[in-house]
């Protein structure tokens, strides 16, 4: 039987039945998020462990909401996967109409895309990966898909595969604009990366007199600086400096000249989704030889009828197998 576990960063109680009422209790502390774990837990040393997948919900929803949205897919994936549904760090208003179907509280990964909020969201997820990981793959819905894409770009060795449901392009934390490809060439436009000991300056403008923001890993210039759209004229543009970082390779930010998502990916897009264009542009950021598009007739939702769920399962199943085989 499927299990749900309440996992807190400092305290992990025993497994609970999927329908246990205690899963509705959410701690007040943002540093102690509730997560749901869907899947059978196999402790036998003679059997292989399930494929572990980190799942990130959409804005104004919760781990419980995403688990319910994904239930038809989860049933098909069965006990060979263990999906960990993480709540975002920010309490928020419910997404449009979600409160008619799900009680709160509701969470987001960030309230609005500022450099501080995006960095805090990323650091929050990395902390939870340290506590609950490792994971083989990452799934994300809507805002959660953008966060999943950001992780895949900045930490290309962290996951073996990814699935973006009704997703969109992530924001660049340097420019606060959405990551995009240079039209006409298919190449990424990147800013020159400078080390803290270098005397040369980056090719993009900096904000005069501003201090260099520091992530929890040290001074970092992530290489996801590209051509973008819809920038605010008031957005400040800074440069990060790189330094030698003492961390595991899986948590080392990418300093490659491009930030292409190279792991196999699934892209679920609703034909009636007002954000479908964003989903297609997110697919453009991925390796086209291993990016699988699945379209359904609905909107900004997960499919629930048998035909599109079956198509989504086939795509996810193939991408999981490909990702695991490439890393073995």
C-alpha positions, 0 to 999 in steps of 0.5 A: 500500500502506498505510504505517506511520511511526514518528514521534518528536517530535524525530526522524521516520524514513522510512516503514516497511512496515506489517508492519515489525518495527521498529514494535514498538520503543517509546522509553522516554521519555514525551516521544518517543511512537511513533505509527502513520500509516495511509494512503497519503502523497501528495506530489504538489502536483496532488492534494489531501491526504488527510483527516488523523485523530488516533486515541486508543486505549483504556486499557491498550492502544496505538496498534498495538492501536487500528489493528488494532481499526479495520482493517476500517473503515480498509480501507473508508475507503481512501487518502483518509484518513491516520490517526495513531495516538498512544500515550498518555504513561503506561505501564500494565498491559494492559486486561483480556485484551488481553495474550492478543492483543497484546504490550506495552508498553501505555499509557493517557492517565491512570492515574486522573482527577486534575486533574494527570493530566488536564491532563498528558494534555491537554497531551501530546496538544496537544504532539503535535498541534503536532508532527504536525498539523494534523488534520481530525478525531479518533477515540477508543476508550474512554478515548481517546474521553473525551480526544477529547471533552475536546479537542472541548469545550475547543477547538471549532475544532481539529477538523471532525468526531469519532468516539467508539467505545465512549466515555464522558463526559470528566472535568471537570478542575475538579471531577473528575466526569464532564460531564453535562447538567442534567436536564429543561432540556437546558442546561449548568450552568456556573460564572461565569468570572472574569478574573485582574483581576476582584474577583468570585469564581466561583459555585462553592466554592473550596478555601481557601488553595489556589494556582491551578493553571496549564496550559501556556497560562497561568491558564485556567478551562475552561467545562466545569463542569456537574452531575455524579455520583459525586464523591468527598467528598475531591475538592478543587474549584478555580477557574481564572482566565482570562487573555489567551492568546497562542496560535493560535485552534485551541488557545484554550480555549473560554470559551463559556457552554456546552461543547456539542460542535458538530462532527458526531460518530459514536457507536459503542455495543455493545449488550452493553457494560457502559458503553453508558450512558456512550456514550449520555450522551456523545452527549447532550453533542453537537449532536443535529442532527449526532450519528449513533448506530451500535449493534452486537450486541457489547460493548466492542469495534469491530465486525469483521463486514461488516454493522456495519462497513458501517453504521459506515463509512457513518456515519463517511463521512457525518460526515467529508463533513459536517464538511469541507463545513461548514468549507470 
